[in-house]
């Protein structure tokens, strides 16, 4: 069929078959052409990019897993070395050096090109950056540990004393280590772990638990070494008095003062005489002479003759530096010795020293440190006879243990890692206190946490203190060993306010048949104590109850806090509970809490719970990190803790929703 030219186009040749242009004809530029080569090139490029990304991902993942494994191994090793440092200083140094190499190898893995490139990516890179930050902080901490070990090596002067100049140099070395550690630990604290993998978040939390605050502990160690250099007679000869406290009959600073020893320190050497029974020098209540004491000490304890030559009540103040200061005045009035340095030590402190240095011999028997507390505070009383001869025998056993413990300190001036750890734990638990009449030295010892001073200014505080008032005016008892104590502190934080509930539970578990000297004569088995609980000075008290019933209580300022005082009577087998509730304002979004244990024969149990209301908890110091939105710590209350917990209000959409919910809840409530 033939088409008219007007339809086919006069100049358009037609291919055979009548469809499209003829072979060899030109094609319009807008017409679709062949795409396969171009798509193929794109696919190859995408494939190459994908392979590179995959390779970087695999590289990063493998190195990250290897680094995480090494960091976990080092954390476990450091925890072991911290809890059981051993007696061999050279072995400890080798293990720390090995751990440092392991951490550096982990950091090297994370510093390779693959992980470095991935770390620059948003979100995904946070995982690598977090592990590198943990590795850097761990390496800095291990370097500080090596500095501590090396600085405290070779302190002996070769003549049975301490080289005081080297001790001061060690203090400088610890200060430098603390300064170098501060920046990497701050980076660890500031690390953002949102949008990171759960194992990474866990590793960061564990590293923070283990490392944060280490710089402050090293700084306190530096101050402690400087303070010790002074009291060891670095610049001048010092007169020393050591008071031994018996925790079976409690006093605020630890226990009844039962024995004392005097001596001197001179150019790093301690010379201490035998321990003597205070009964040989103490005056009876009717003839006790008053001595000078701080005004707040006298106001609180003067009526109990604590600042007199009665001796036995001189340690009633939990402000142990004040008790030591008053003891110095008592010694000057009674035995005509004016001490420049006073050391307060209790039975658990002696037990810790013996545990770290080997068994002692008491009445012909070998006794370990683990056995010593029970041996002296339970077994030594026997049937609890009122026989003077039997009590003199018990006191000889007590003073023999103390003498051997302090002889160990004199003989081993440099100390093993285990002994140093035992002494640090004893100081933290307030079982060992050092006071100096020299104001500058006392300030240094306070900064190190060694003077027993308490200052809760600007902080909340949990401190429960018992003073055993005895069974009758002329006879005490020794029942405090058997009183089980538990403190629960529950804190709910808002960005500008804390609501706190402190609950103290005491159970008198004294068995029968302890004998009149131990359980008393007038009220056998019953504990009568002057009991106090502390709260922040800025606290608004809402209630104080005893077994659920509101109770009148004396309230007075003390140690930068409010102190609530009452008298406790607890029969054998009974349990009693005191509950203190209050609220206080929070400054700069940070809740600060000072946890101060009383020095007991057996530590109280502490349960601390901190949660946020209308906000979230931030990175904490002095305590384990928040987990699942709260902080929960349960265990023996055997050391001072200075805790800081930030609380942040909700922001963004979450903040808006919370505000709406808060408004609606209150609107319904109205």
C-alpha positions as CSV (number, residue, x, y, z in Angstrom):
1,X,0.0,0.0,0.0
2,X,1.3,3.4,-1.0
3,X,1.0,6.4,1.5
4,X,0.7,9.9,0.4
5,X,3.7,12.1,0.9
6,X,1.8,14.4,3.2
7,X,1.5,11.5,5.7
8,X,4.9,9.8,5.4
9,X,6.9,12.9,5.0
10,X,8.4,13.6,1.6
11,X,12.0,13.6,2.8
12,X,11.7,10.6,5.2
13,X,12.9,7.3,3.7
14,X,11.1,4.3,5.0
15,X,12.8,1.1,6.0
16,X,11.7,-2.0,4.3
17,X,8.7,-3.2,6.3
18,X,7.6,0.4,6.8
19,X,8.7,0.9,10.4
20,X,11.3,3.5,11.6
21,X,14.2,5.1,9.8
22,X,16.3,3.2,7.3
23,X,19.7,1.8,8.2
24,X,22.4,4.4,8.5
25,X,20.0,7.2,9.2
26,X,20.8,9.6,12.1
27,X,18.9,9.4,15.4
28,X,17.4,12.3,17.4
29,X,19.5,13.2,20.5
30,X,16.5,12.8,22.6
31,X,15.9,9.3,21.6
32,X,16.9,6.6,24.1
33,X,20.3,5.0,23.4
34,X,22.3,2.0,24.8
35,X,22.7,2.2,28.7
36,X,24.4,-1.1,29.6
37,X,28.1,0.1,29.6
38,X,27.3,3.1,31.8
39,X,25.3,1.1,34.3
40,X,28.0,-1.5,34.4
41,X,30.6,1.1,35.3
42,X,28.4,2.4,38.1
43,X,27.8,-1.1,39.5
44,X,31.6,-1.8,39.5
45,X,32.2,1.5,41.3
46,X,29.5,0.7,43.9
47,X,30.9,-2.8,44.3
48,X,34.4,-1.4,44.9
49,X,33.1,1.2,47.4
50,X,31.1,-1.6,49.1
51,X,34.1,-3.8,49.3
52,X,36.2,-1.0,50.8
53,X,33.5,-0.2,53.4
54,X,33.1,-3.9,54.2
55,X,36.9,-4.2,54.6
56,X,37.0,-1.2,56.9
57,X,34.1,-2.5,58.8
58,X,35.7,-6.0,59.2
59,X,39.0,-4.4,60.1
60,X,37.4,-2.2,62.7
61,X,35.3,-4.9,64.1
62,X,38.1,-7.4,64.5
63,X,40.5,-4.8,66.0
64,X,37.7,-3.6,68.2
65,X,36.9,-7.0,69.5
66,X,40.6,-7.8,70.1
67,X,41.1,-4.4,71.9
68,X,38.0,-4.9,74.0
69,X,39.2,-8.4,75.0
70,X,42.5,-7.0,76.1
71,X,41.0,-4.2,78.0
72,X,38.6,-6.5,79.9
73,X,41.6,-8.8,80.8
74,X,43.5,-5.8,82.2
75,X,40.5,-4.5,84.2
76,X,40.1,-8.0,85.8
77,X,43.9,-8.1,86.5
78,X,43.9,-4.6,88.1
79,X,40.9,-5.5,90.2
80,X,42.7,-8.6,91.5
81,X,45.9,-6.6,92.2
82,X,44.0,-3.9,94.0
83,X,42.1,-6.3,96.3
84,X,45.1,-8.7,96.8
85,X,48.3,-6.7,96.1
86,X,50.6,-9.4,97.6
87,X,53.9,-9.0,99.4
88,X,56.3,-8.8,96.5
89,X,56.7,-5.3,95.3
90,X,58.9,-6.3,92.3
91,X,56.3,-8.8,91.1
92,X,53.6,-6.2,91.4
93,X,55.6,-3.8,89.3
94,X,56.2,-6.5,86.6
95,X,52.5,-7.2,86.5
96,X,51.6,-3.6,86.1
97,X,54.1,-3.2,83.4
98,X,52.7,-6.2,81.5
99,X,49.2,-4.8,81.9
100,X,50.4,-1.4,80.5
101,X,51.9,-3.1,77.4
102,X,48.6,-4.9,76.9
103,X,46.6,-1.7,77.1
104,X,49.0,0.1,74.7
105,X,48.6,-2.8,72.3
106,X,44.8,-2.3,72.5
107,X,45.3,1.4,71.8
108,X,47.5,0.6,68.9
109,X,44.9,-1.7,67.3
110,X,42.3,1.1,67.6
111,X,44.7,3.6,66.1
112,X,45.3,1.7,62.8
113,X,43.9,3.4,59.6
114,X,40.8,1.3,59.4
115,X,39.5,2.1,62.9
116,X,40.6,5.7,62.6
117,X,38.6,6.2,59.4
118,X,35.5,4.6,60.9
119,X,35.9,6.7,64.1
120,X,35.4,9.8,61.9
121,X,31.9,8.6,60.9
122,X,28.9,9.9,62.7
123,X,27.3,7.6,65.3
124,X,29.2,4.4,64.1
125,X,32.5,6.1,64.9
126,X,31.4,6.6,68.6
127,X,32.1,3.0,69.3
128,X,35.7,3.2,68.2
129,X,36.2,6.6,69.9
130,X,34.8,5.2,73.1
131,X,37.2,2.2,73.2
132,X,40.2,4.5,72.4
133,X,39.2,6.8,75.2
134,X,39.0,3.8,77.6
135,X,42.4,2.6,76.4
136,X,44.0,6.0,76.9
137,X,42.6,6.4,80.4
138,X,43.6,2.8,81.3
139,X,47.1,3.4,80.1
140,X,47.4,6.6,82.1
141,X,46.1,4.9,85.2
142,X,48.6,2.0,84.9
143,X,51.4,4.6,84.5
144,X,50.2,6.2,87.7
145,X,50.2,2.8,89.4
146,X,53.8,2.2,88.3
147,X,54.7,5.7,89.5
148,X,53.1,4.9,92.9
149,X,55.0,1.6,93.2
150,X,58.3,3.1,92.2
151,X,57.9,6.2,94.3
152,X,57.4,4.1,97.5
153,X,60.2,1.7,96.8
154,X,63.5,2.0,98.7
155,X,62.2,4.4,101.4
156,X,64.2,2.6,104.2
157,X,67.2,4.5,105.4
158,X,69.2,1.3,106.2
159,X,69.0,2.0,110.0
160,X,65.5,0.8,110.8
161,X,63.7,3.9,109.8
162,X,62.3,5.8,106.8
163,X,64.4,8.2,104.6
164,X,62.2,11.2,105.1
165,X,63.6,13.1,102.1
166,X,62.7,10.2,99.8
167,X,59.3,10.1,101.4
168,X,58.7,13.7,100.5
169,X,60.0,13.1,97.0
170,X,57.5,10.2,96.7
171,X,54.8,12.7,97.6
172,X,55.9,15.0,94.7
173,X,55.9,12.0,92.3
174,X,52.3,11.1,93.3
175,X,51.2,14.6,92.9
176,X,52.7,14.7,89.3
177,X,51.0,11.3,88.5
178,X,47.7,12.7,89.7
179,X,48.1,15.8,87.6
180,X,48.9,13.8,84.4
181,X,46.0,11.4,85.0
182,X,43.4,14.2,85.3
183,X,42.9,15.0,81.6
184,X,42.4,11.4,80.3
185,X,40.0,10.7,83.2
186,X,38.1,13.8,82.4
187,X,37.8,12.7,78.7
188,X,36.5,9.3,80.0
189,X,33.9,11.1,82.2
190,X,32.8,13.4,79.3
191,X,32.5,10.5,76.8
192,X,29.2,10.4,75.0
193,X,28.0,6.8,74.8
194,X,24.6,7.4,73.2
195,X,24.1,5.4,70.0
196,X,26.9,3.0,70.9
197,X,26.7,-0.8,71.0
198,X,25.6,-2.3,74.4
199,X,29.0,-4.0,75.0
200,X,30.8,-0.7,74.4
201,X,28.5,1.0,76.9
202,X,29.2,-1.7,79.5
203,X,32.9,-1.4,79.0
204,X,32.8,2.4,79.4
205,X,30.7,2.0,82.6
206,X,33.1,-0.5,84.1
207,X,36.1,1.6,83.2
208,X,34.5,4.6,84.9
209,X,33.7,2.5,88.0
210,X,37.3,1.5,88.2
211,X,39.2,4.6,87.2
212,X,37.2,7.8,87.9
213,X,38.4,9.4,91.1
214,X,41.8,7.7,90.9
215,X,43.5,11.1,90.4
216,X,41.9,12.4,93.7
217,X,43.1,9.3,95.5
218,X,46.6,9.8,94.3
219,X,46.4,13.4,95.4
220,X,45.3,12.3,98.8
221,X,48.2,9.8,98.8
222,X,50.6,12.6,98.0
223,X,49.3,14.7,100.9
224,X,49.4,11.6,103.2
225,X,53.1,11.0,102.4
226,X,53.9,14.6,103.1
227,X,52.0,14.4,106.4
228,X,53.7,11.2,107.4
229,X,57.1,12.8,106.6
230,X,56.3,15.4,109.2
231,X,55.0,13.2,112.0
232,X,58.0,10.9,111.5
233,X,60.3,13.7,112.7
234,X,61.5,14.8,109.4
235,X,62.4,18.3,110.6
236,X,62.4,17.9,114.3
237,X,62.0,15.2,117.0
238,X,58.4,14.5,117.9
239,X,56.7,13.0,121.0
240,X,54.1,10.4,120.1
241,X,51.2,8.9,122.0
242,X,49.3,5.8,120.6
243,X,45.9,5.1,122.0
244,X,44.4,1.6,121.6
245,X,40.6,1.5,121.4
246,X,38.3,-1.5,122.3
247,X,35.4,-1.7,119.8
248,X,33.5,-4.1,122.1
249,X,32.4,-1.0,124.0
250,X,31.8,1.7,121.4
251,X,32.8,5.3,121.4
252,X,32.3,7.8,118.6
253,X,35.8,7.6,117.3
254,X,35.8,3.8,117.5
255,X,35.9,2.3,121.0
256,X,36.7,2.7,124.7
257,X,40.3,3.9,125.2
258,X,41.8,0.9,126.9
259,X,45.6,1.2,126.5
260,X,48.3,3.6,125.5
261,X,51.9,3.8,124.6
262,X,54.3,6.7,124.3
263,X,57.5,7.2,122.2
264,X,59.2,9.4,119.8
265,X,59.9,9.9,116.1
266,X,63.2,11.3,114.9
267,X,64.5,11.6,111.3
268,X,62.1,8.8,110.1
269,X,62.6,6.4,113.0
270,X,59.8,5.4,115.4
271,X,60.7,4.4,118.9
272,X,57.6,3.2,120.9
273,X,57.4,1.9,124.4
274,X,55.2,-0.9,125.7
275,X,51.4,-0.5,125.8
276,X,50.0,0.2,129.3
277,X,46.6,-0.2,130.7
278,X,44.7,3.2,131.1
279,X,43.3,1.9,134.4
280,X,46.7,2.5,135.9
281,X,46.6,6.2,135.2
282,X,42.9,7.1,134.9
283,X,41.1,8.8,137.8
284,X,37.7,7.8,139.1
285,X,34.8,10.0,138.2
286,X,34.7,11.9,141.5
287,X,38.4,12.9,141.2
288,X,38.8,13.4,137.4
289,X,40.4,16.7,136.5
290,X,39.1,18.7,133.5
291,X,41.3,19.6,130.5
292,X,41.0,22.1,127.7
293,X,38.8,21.0,124.8
294,X,37.0,22.5,121.8
295,X,33.7,24.2,122.7
296,X,31.5,21.9,120.6
297,X,33.2,18.9,122.1
298,X,32.6,20.0,125.6
299,X,29.0,21.0,124.9
300,X,28.3,17.5,123.5
301,X,30.4,15.3,125.8
302,X,31.4,17.3,128.8
303,X,28.6,15.9,130.9
304,X,30.1,12.4,130.4
305,X,33.5,13.6,131.7
306,X,35.0,13.0,128.2
307,X,37.4,16.0,128.6
308,X,38.8,14.9,131.9
309,X,41.5,12.6,133.3
310,X,38.9,9.8,133.4
311,X,40.5,8.8,130.1
312,X,37.9,6.1,129.1
313,X,35.4,8.5,127.4
314,X,37.9,10.8,125.7
315,X,37.1,9.1,122.3
316,X,33.4,10.0,122.4
317,X,33.5,12.4,119.5
318,X,33.2,10.9,116.0
319,X,35.3,13.9,115.0
320,X,38.3,11.8,115.7
321,X,40.8,14.6,115.3
322,X,39.0,16.4,118.2
323,X,39.1,13.2,120.3
324,X,42.9,12.9,119.6
325,X,43.4,16.6,120.5
326,X,41.7,16.1,123.8
327,X,43.6,12.9,124.5
328,X,46.9,14.9,124.1
329,X,45.6,17.3,126.8
330,X,44.6,14.4,129.1
331,X,48.1,12.8,128.7
332,X,49.8,16.0,129.6
333,X,47.7,16.3,132.7
334,X,47.9,12.6,133.8
335,X,51.3,11.3,132.8
336,X,53.0,14.6,132.1
337,X,53.7,13.8,128.5
338,X,52.7,16.5,126.0
339,X,52.5,14.6,122.7
340,X,53.1,16.3,119.3
341,X,51.5,13.4,117.5
342,X,48.5,11.2,118.6
343,X,47.6,8.0,116.8
344,X,44.3,6.3,117.5
345,X,44.2,2.6,116.6
346,X,41.5,0.0,117.2
347,X,41.5,-3.8,117.1
348,X,40.5,-4.2,113.4
349,X,43.4,-1.9,112.5
350,X,45.8,-4.1,114.4
351,X,44.2,-7.2,112.7
352,X,44.7,-5.6,109.3
353,X,48.4,-5.0,110.0
354,X,48.9,-8.6,111.2
355,X,47.0,-10.0,108.2
356,X,49.5,-8.3,105.9
357,X,52.6,-9.2,107.9
358,X,52.0,-12.7,109.4
359,X,50.6,-14.3,112.5
360,X,51.3,-13.1,116.0
361,X,51.8,-15.0,119.2
362,X,49.3,-14.4,122.1
363,X,49.6,-16.4,125.3
364,X,51.8,-18.9,123.5
365,X,49.4,-19.5,120.6
366,X,49.7,-18.4,117.0
367,X,46.9,-16.1,115.9
368,X,46.2,-14.8,112.4
369,X,44.9,-11.3,111.6
370,X,41.5,-12.8,110.5
371,X,41.2,-14.5,113.9
372,X,42.4,-11.5,116.0
373,X,39.3,-9.4,116.3
374,X,37.1,-12.3,117.6
375,X,40.0,-13.6,119.7
376,X,40.4,-10.2,121.5
377,X,36.8,-9.0,121.6
378,X,35.0,-12.3,122.3
379,X,37.2,-15.2,123.3
380,X,39.5,-13.2,125.6
381,X,36.5,-12.4,127.9
382,X,36.0,-16.1,128.6
383,X,33.1,-16.5,131.0
384,X,32.9,-12.7,131.5
385,X,34.0,-12.9,135.0
386,X,34.3,-9.8,137.1
387,X,37.6,-11.1,138.5
388,X,40.3,-8.4,138.3
389,X,43.0,-11.1,137.6
390,X,41.1,-12.4,134.6
391,X,40.5,-8.9,133.2
392,X,44.2,-8.1,133.6
393,X,45.0,-11.2,131.7
394,X,42.7,-10.1,128.9
395,X,44.2,-6.7,128.8
396,X,47.7,-8.2,128.5
397,X,46.5,-10.1,125.5
398,X,45.2,-7.0,123.9
399,X,48.3,-4.9,124.5
400,X,50.5,-7.8,123.3
401,X,48.7,-7.8,120.0
402,X,49.0,-4.1,119.6
403,X,52.7,-4.1,120.6
404,X,53.4,-6.8,118.0
405,X,51.4,-4.9,115.3
406,X,53.3,-1.7,115.8
407,X,56.6,-3.5,116.1
408,X,55.9,-4.8,112.5
409,X,55.5,-1.2,111.4
410,X,58.8,-0.2,113.0
411,X,60.7,-3.2,111.6
412,X,59.3,-2.9,108.1
413,X,59.5,0.8,107.4
414,X,59.1,0.5,103.6
415,X,56.1,-1.8,103.8
416,X,54.9,-4.4,101.3
417,X,52.1,-3.6,98.9
418,X,49.8,-5.7,101.1
419,X,50.7,-3.7,104.2
420,X,50.3,-0.4,102.4
421,X,46.9,-1.5,101.3
422,X,46.0,-2.6,104.8
423,X,47.0,0.7,106.2
424,X,45.0,2.6,103.6
425,X,41.9,0.5,104.2
426,X,42.3,1.1,108.0
427,X,42.5,4.9,107.5
428,X,39.5,4.9,105.1
429,X,37.5,2.8,107.6
430,X,38.5,5.3,110.4
431,X,40.2,2.5,112.3
432,X,43.5,4.4,112.2
433,X,43.8,8.1,112.8
434,X,46.8,10.4,113.0
435,X,46.6,13.9,114.6
436,X,49.4,16.5,114.7
437,X,49.7,19.5,117.0
438,X,51.4,21.2,114.1
439,X,48.7,23.1,112.2
440,X,50.2,22.8,108.8
441,X,50.8,19.1,109.2
442,X,47.3,18.6,110.6
443,X,45.8,20.4,107.6
444,X,47.8,18.0,105.3
445,X,46.7,15.0,107.2
446,X,43.1,16.1,106.9
447,X,43.4,16.6,103.2
448,X,44.7,13.1,103.0
449,X,41.7,11.8,105.0
450,X,44.0,10.5,107.8
451,X,43.2,12.8,110.7
452,X,39.6,11.5,111.3
453,X,38.2,15.0,110.7
454,X,34.6,15.2,109.3
455,X,33.5,18.2,107.2
456,X,30.1,18.0,105.6
457,X,29.9,21.7,104.6
458,X,28.0,22.0,101.3
459,X,27.1,18.2,101.3
460,X,24.6,15.8,102.5
461,X,25.9,13.3,105.0
462,X,25.1,9.8,106.4
463,X,26.8,9.2,109.7
464,X,25.3,7.1,112.5
465,X,27.3,7.0,115.7
466,X,26.8,5.1,118.9
467,X,28.4,5.7,122.3
468,X,27.9,2.9,124.8
469,X,26.6,4.3,128.0
470,X,27.2,1.1,130.0
471,X,25.0,-0.9,132.2
472,X,25.2,1.3,135.3
473,X,27.1,4.4,136.5
474,X,29.9,2.1,137.8
475,X,29.9,-0.7,135.3
476,X,29.9,-0.9,131.5
477,X,29.3,-3.8,129.2
478,X,31.0,-5.2,126.1
479,X,28.0,-6.0,123.9
480,X,28.7,-3.8,120.9
481,X,30.4,-6.7,119.1
482,X,27.1,-8.4,118.9
483,X,24.9,-5.5,117.6
484,X,24.2,-5.9,113.9
485,X,23.8,-2.5,112.2
486,X,22.3,-1.8,108.8
487,X,22.0,1.7,107.1
488,X,19.7,2.2,104.1
489,X,20.0,5.6,102.3
490,X,17.3,6.2,99.6
491,X,17.7,9.4,97.6
492,X,15.3,10.7,94.9
493,X,16.9,13.5,92.9
494,X,15.3,16.3,90.9
495,X,17.4,18.9,89.1
496,X,17.1,21.3,92.1
497,X,16.1,19.2,95.1
498,X,16.9,15.9,96.8
499,X,14.5,13.9,98.9
500,X,16.3,11.6,101.3
501,X,15.3,8.8,103.7
502,X,17.9,7.3,106.0
503,X,16.9,4.1,107.8
504,X,19.1,2.7,110.6
505,X,18.3,-0.8,111.8
506,X,20.0,-2.3,114.9
507,X,19.6,-5.9,116.1
508,X,21.0,-7.1,119.4
509,X,22.2,-10.6,118.6
510,X,24.1,-11.1,122.0
511,X,23.8,-14.8,123.1
512,X,23.1,-15.7,126.7
513,X,25.8,-16.8,129.2
514,X,28.3,-14.1,128.3
515,X,29.0,-13.3,132.0
516,X,28.4,-10.1,134.0
517,X,31.5,-8.3,132.8
518,X,30.3,-8.6,129.2
519,X,26.5,-8.5,129.4
520,X,26.2,-6.2,132.5
521,X,24.7,-6.8,135.9
522,X,21.7,-4.4,136.2
523,X,20.3,-5.1,132.8
524,X,22.0,-8.2,131.4
525,X,22.2,-8.3,127.6
526,X,20.7,-4.9,127.1
527,X,22.5,-2.2,125.2
528,X,22.0,1.5,126.2
529,X,23.6,4.0,123.9
530,X,23.8,7.6,123.0
531,X,22.8,7.5,119.3
532,X,23.1,10.2,116.7
533,X,22.3,10.5,113.0
534,X,23.5,13.3,110.7
535,X,21.9,15.1,107.8
536,X,22.8,18.1,105.6
537,X,23.0,21.5,107.3
538,X,20.6,22.8,104.6
539,X,18.1,19.9,105.1
540,X,14.5,20.6,105.9
541,X,13.6,17.8,108.3
542,X,10.2,16.2,107.6
543,X,10.2,13.4,110.2
544,X,12.2,11.3,112.7
545,X,10.6,8.1,113.8
546,X,11.5,5.2,116.0
547,X,9.8,1.9,115.0
548,X,7.3,4.0,113.0
549,X,6.4,6.4,115.9
550,X,7.4,10.0,115.8
551,X,10.1,10.7,118.5
552,X,11.4,13.8,120.1
553,X,15.1,14.3,119.3
554,X,17.8,16.8,120.2
555,X,19.0,18.7,117.1
556,X,22.3,20.7,117.0
557,X,24.8,21.8,114.4
558,X,27.9,19.6,114.1
559,X,30.7,19.2,111.6
560,X,28.9,21.3,108.9
561,X,25.7,19.2,109.3
562,X,22.6,18.8,111.5
563,X,23.0,16.1,114.2
564,X,20.0,14.4,115.7
565,X,20.7,12.7,119.1
566,X,18.6,10.3,121.2
567,X,19.1,7.5,123.7
568,X,18.7,3.9,122.5
569,X,17.8,1.0,124.7
570,X,18.0,-2.4,123.0
571,X,17.3,-5.6,124.9
572,X,18.9,-8.9,123.9
573,X,17.2,-10.4,120.8
574,X,15.4,-7.1,119.9
575,X,15.5,-5.2,116.7
576,X,14.8,-1.5,116.4
577,X,14.6,1.0,113.5
578,X,15.2,4.7,113.2
579,X,14.0,6.6,110.2
580,X,15.1,10.1,109.2
581,X,13.4,11.9,106.3
582,X,14.3,15.3,104.9
583,X,14.7,17.3,101.7
584,X,17.5,19.7,100.7
585,X,18.3,22.0,97.7
586,X,20.8,20.9,95.1
587,X,23.5,23.3,93.9
588,X,24.6,23.4,90.3
589,X,22.6,20.2,89.5
590,X,24.9,18.0,91.6
591,X,24.0,16.0,94.7
592,X,27.0,15.6,97.0
593,X,26.9,13.0,99.8
594,X,29.5,12.1,102.4
595,X,29.2,8.5,103.7
596,X,31.1,8.2,106.9
597,X,31.1,4.8,108.8
598,X,31.7,4.4,112.5
599,X,34.7,2.2,113.2
600,X,33.1,-1.0,114.4
601,X,34.5,-4.5,115.2
602,X,32.4,-5.8,112.4
603,X,31.3,-3.3,109.7
604,X,27.7,-2.2,109.3
605,X,25.9,-3.1,106.1
606,X,25.1,-0.2,103.8
607,X,22.5,0.0,101.1
608,X,22.5,3.1,99.0
609,X,19.9,3.7,96.3
610,X,19.9,6.9,94.2
611,X,17.3,7.6,91.4
612,X,16.1,10.5,89.4
613,X,12.6,12.0,89.3
614,X,11.9,14.1,86.2
615,X,15.5,13.7,84.9
616,X,18.4,11.4,84.4
617,X,21.5,10.7,86.5
618,X,24.9,11.8,85.0
619,X,28.4,10.4,85.3
620,X,29.1,10.0,89.0
621,X,32.2,10.1,91.1
622,X,33.1,8.3,94.3
623,X,30.5,5.6,93.6
624,X,29.5,3.1,90.9
625,X,28.0,4.5,87.8
626,X,24.2,4.6,87.2
627,X,22.8,1.4,85.7
628,X,19.3,1.2,84.3
629,X,18.7,4.7,85.5
630,X,19.7,4.4,89.2
631,X,22.6,3.7,91.5
632,X,22.4,0.7,93.8
633,X,25.3,-0.2,96.2
634,X,25.0,-2.9,98.9
635,X,27.8,-4.3,101.0
636,X,29.9,-3.7,104.1
637,X,30.2,-0.1,105.1
638,X,33.9,-0.2,105.7
639,X,35.2,3.0,104.2
640,X,34.5,6.7,103.7
641,X,32.9,7.7,100.4
642,X,32.6,11.2,99.0
643,X,30.0,10.9,96.3
644,X,28.9,13.3,93.6
645,X,25.9,12.5,91.4
646,X,24.8,15.0,88.7
647,X,21.1,15.0,87.7
648,X,20.0,16.5,84.4
649,X,16.4,17.5,83.6
650,X,14.8,16.0,80.5
651,X,15.3,18.0,77.3
652,X,13.9,18.1,73.8
653,X,10.7,16.2,73.1
654,X,11.1,14.1,76.2
655,X,11.2,17.3,78.3
656,X,8.1,18.6,76.6
657,X,6.2,15.3,77.2
658,X,7.4,15.2,80.8
659,X,6.2,18.8,81.4
660,X,2.8,18.0,79.9
661,X,2.5,14.9,82.0
662,X,3.6,16.7,85.2
663,X,1.1,19.5,84.5
664,X,-1.7,17.1,83.8
665,X,-0.9,15.0,86.9
666,X,-1.0,18.1,89.1
667,X,-4.1,19.5,87.4
668,X,-6.0,16.2,88.2
669,X,-4.6,16.2,91.7
670,X,-6.0,19.8,92.2
